[in-house]
C-alpha cells in the first residue's frame, strides 16, 4: 500500500520511484509500454525530459510491477 497526501495530484518520476520501490529504468519502461504518465519537457532545456504521473498511474504501477531488488 502506498500512502500519499490527498492534496497531491501530480507526482514526479523520483517521487514515484521512492514511493513504489520501482527503479527509474523499470518505471520508464512500464510507463511507456502501458501508456501511463506523461512526459514533460522543461522549458529551455534540450535534454531535460521528466515523467509526471497522476495518483491513478501510481496505484496502477504498484499493482503491475513488484518492488525492484537491485
ABEGO torsion letter per residue (X at the ends): XBBBBAABABBBAAAAAAAAGBBAAAAAAAAAAAGBEBBBBBBGBAABBBBBBBAAAAAAAAAABBBBAX
